[in-house]
Amino acid sequence: MNKAIGLITTNYANENFGKLAESRPVATVPFGGRYRLVDFPLSNMVHSGIRCVGITTAHSYRSLIDHLGSGKEWSLDRKSGGLFLLPGSIYGMKRFEGKFLLRDFIQNRPYLKRAKEDVVVVSASNKIYNMDFTPLLDQHFASGAQVTLVYKEIADAHMKRGPFLELDCSGKLRSIQRESAGNAAWFLDCFVINISDFLALMDWYETMDYIDMTEIFSENITNMKIDSYRFDGYVGAVDSSYDYMRCSMDLLKREIRSELFDSKRQIFTKVQDAPPSKYLSGSRVSNSFISSGCVIEGTVENSILFRSVEIGKGAVIKNSIIMQRGKILPGAVLDNVICDKFVRISEDSRLSGNRYTPLVIGKSEQI
């Protein structure tokens, strides 16, 4: 019998994504040439033997439904269990740290009540990592905990957005902090909770449905057993266009790319077939991530090209991300630029941002 069901939250946003999240939830922001952010928690759950996954949808859910479909690519198009798209509240969270709005969970009580399993793995979709949840579940059952929070030990907490966990020597939760410095236990927006305790918390806090689950955990440290689980692998947090660019550029490091896209634990995504990329005479490509279907006649350095991108003769792309079917005409020069899907950059254009504030060109724009 399966140990757990899964629940992925997508009903949150913030203004720091700019045009990247104007018409889509953060969960479906394209990443790594062919993926969406939601592919990572969803694939983690499937690889961990979870065969029933619910996803709370954001108000702008069209791209989420289009991407996930029936869940076939994740083997979730099944008669028992499978993929469930759950309604989220009209107004989701807009705080950086708010990923688990109680109102969304209360609205979807039936999903939890009908589960045959005893626990649920709850994850946000803004953090990128490849993790096997099986040891996490084993620890949760063995410890007798009601809640187990997943964290990563980091040395640069001042560079990260919280929450952060304060733990005792046995790993039991002492407090949850919004800010920290130096060494800290960085909460990875993922936790395991007994379904019976989850439903009880919904009943207790129903009149305060606007709060986040991490606030509820903070208030119940003394009367609940809340443990922690340490993850030591790569984690990329995507909470702004700057974070998105930085995490995308991490893919150019072989060790990170190998860990995230482990052949034994693939990250599944919607299949879109395309022919191999074509490198024409005069093209130059170095230290870049090139997806299928691209036609390159110019120069590409330290960049990521999604499927079916065209780079014209004499065009120069540096430190940039060009999403699906982008068309960069001859002579254009781009540096620290993020081009959303179907963008067209005219001949001899000069566009540049910087490493902290990349220039974002919105979907289907023509420059």
Secondary structure, 3 states (H helix, E strand, C coil): CCCEEEEEECCECCHHHHHHHCCCCHHHCEECCCEECCHHHHHHHHHCCCCEEEEECCCCCHHHHHHHCCCHHHCCCCCCCEEEEECCCCCCECCCCCCCEHHHHHHCHHHHHCCCCCEEEEECCCEECCCCCHHHHHHHHHHCCCEEEEEEEECCHHHCCCCEEEECCCCCEEEEECCCCCCEEEEEEEEEEEHHHHHHHHHHCHHHCCCEHHHHHHHCCCCCCEEEEECCCCCEECCCHHHHHHHHHHCCCHHHHHHHCCCCCCCCCCCCCCCCCEECCCCEEECCEECCCCEECCEEECCEECCCCEECCCCEEECCEECCCCEECCCCEEECEEECCCCEECCCCEEECCCCCCEEECCCCEC
